[in-house]
Amino acid sequence: MGKGDAGLRVVAGSLRGRVLGPTPPGVRPTSDRVRESLFGRLGPLDGQRVLDLFAGTGALGIEALSRGAERLVAVDRSRRSVAAIQKNLEQLGVAAAAKVMREDARRAVRRLGDDGERFDLVLMDPPYAEIDQALGVLEALVACDILDPDAVVVAEGSKRHSLARVAGLILESTRAYGDTVVYWFGRESE
């Protein structure tokens, strides 16, 4: 998306068709096609607690709220992204169901773990150049024990890099969309 773009649209759910604000500079939003496929596979999210890491515009987390999620925590380290996410949540009337954190994803996971937070769904869309950070965040999700037993972790990445195995998580499947690969993880049984 370039300068002057109207923004992304919510694909489905109670906010279907609503437009998000402009994409902050340097943010690569998840395409409509990938969001539609991802959320189609997830199905209804009624009552779920969702963590959106590397949130960018907040589009993934907002899509989850639109599809019935009860609570959203959106995390991004960029001041511009956090402002855009907060504005989008307010304009769509869903800010009361969300918490926005301006912090490094791994530190945010640790803090959420210290606060006793638990999540049913984690969405991660890190910058493709920072895939190594994504591995550390996946490890922190397990170490900080913030995933419910049936939690799903969905991570987006580039075909040029792959996510290695992470102790405590099982890679259930991958799906490619052009240069984008979506990884589906579940919790390893104890």
N, C-alpha and C positions, 0 to 999 in steps of 0.2 A: 504494500500500500504506500502510496506516495503522499506528498503534501496535498492537502485539500480533499482527501478522501472522506467520504461520509462515515466510514467505519464498517465494522463487521455486523452481520445480522445474527440474531439468535435463531438457530435452526428449527427447534421444536419445543413443545411444552407450553406452559402458561405465558411465557414471554415471546413466543414464536413471532418472528418477523420484526421484533423491536431492534433498533439500530444502536450499536455501541458508538461511543465517541471515537475521534481520530486515533489511529495507532501511534503511540509515541515513537520518536526517532530511534532507530536501532533495534526495534522489536520485530521479530518475524512471527506473525500470528499463524496459528494452525488453520489450514485451509478448511473451507466449508465441507469439502468432500471427506477429509479425514475426520472432522468433528462429527459429521453425520454418521459415518461408519462406526466410529468409536462409541458414540452414545447409542446407536442402534444395537450394538452388541451388548452394551451394559443393561439396556432395558430400563424399566422404571426405577427411580432412585428414591422412592418415597421413604422419608424419615432418615436418610443416610447422612452421615457426617463426612464432609469432603475436604481434603487438603489439596490446594492448587499451588504447586511449587514452581518457581520461575514463571510467575503468573502473567507477566507482560501486560496485556489489556484486561485480563480477567475473564476472557471469553470462555475458557473451558469451565471455570468455576461457576460462572453465570449460567452457562448452559446446564450445568448440574442442578442449580437452584430452579431453573425453569422446568426441569424434569422431575421435580419433587424432593430434591435434597433438603434436609431440614436446616443444616448449618454448613457454612463455608468458612474456611480460613485460607486466605490468599496471601502468598508470600512472594515478594520480589525485592531485590536490593536497590533497584533504581528509584530515585525520588520521582521522576516523571511517570514511571509505570504505576507506582503506588497512588499518585494523584489521579491518574487516568482510571485506575480500578475503582477508587473511592467515588469518583464522579459517575462512572457507569452504574455502580450499585445504587447510588442515590437517585439518579435519573430514572432507573427502572423500578424504584420503590422496593428494593430488596436489601437495603443496607442493614436493616435490623437483624437479618439472618446471617450476617457476615462479619468477619474480623479481618482487617488488612494489616499485615506486618511488613515493615521495611527492614529487611534483614537478609543476611546470607542464608541460603536454604538449609545448610547443615546446622548452623547455630539455631535457626528457627525450630528445626526438628527437635534439637536438644531441649530448648526452652519449653516447647509444647509437651515433651515427655516429662520434664520436671513439674509441669502444671497438671499432670495426670490426664491430658487430652488423649482421646482414642479416635481413630478414623476407620470408616468402612471402605473409603475410596481415596486413593492418592493419585493425582494427575501431575505429571512432570513434563515440561517442555523446555529443557535447558537450551541455551545457545549451542548450536552444533559444534562450535569450536571448543566448548567446555564439557565435552562428554565425560572426561575424567572426573569432573566435579559430580556428575550424576552418579557415578559409582559410589563415591563417598556418601552421598545423600541416601542412596539405597541402603548402604550399610548402616547409616545412622537410624533409618526408619526401623530396622530390626533391633539394633542395640538399645534404642530408647524406648522400645516396647510401646509404640503408639498405634500399632495396627491391630484391629480386631481379628479374631481367629479366621474369619471368612473374608478378610479384606482383599481388595484388588488394587494392584499398583499398575498404572499405565504410564509408560515412559516413551517419549518421542525422541527420535534421533535421526542422524543422517546415515544413508547406506554406506558411506565411506568409513564409518566407525561402527564398532559393535559394542554392546554392553556385555561384559564378562559375567560369569556366574557370581552370585552374591549369596553367602551363607545365610540361611534362614528364609530365602525366597526361592520359589520354583519358577523358572521361565516356562510359562504355559504355551505361549505362541508368539509369533511375530507376523506382521503383515506389512508389505511394502506398498507405498503410494508414490510413484515417481522416485524422487531422491529421499523421501521420508520413510522411516521404518518405525512402526509402533510395536513396542514390546509389552506383553501382558504377563504380569507376575502374580503369583498367589503366595500365601504363607506356607512354609514348609511345616508339615505335621510334626508335633513334638513327640 
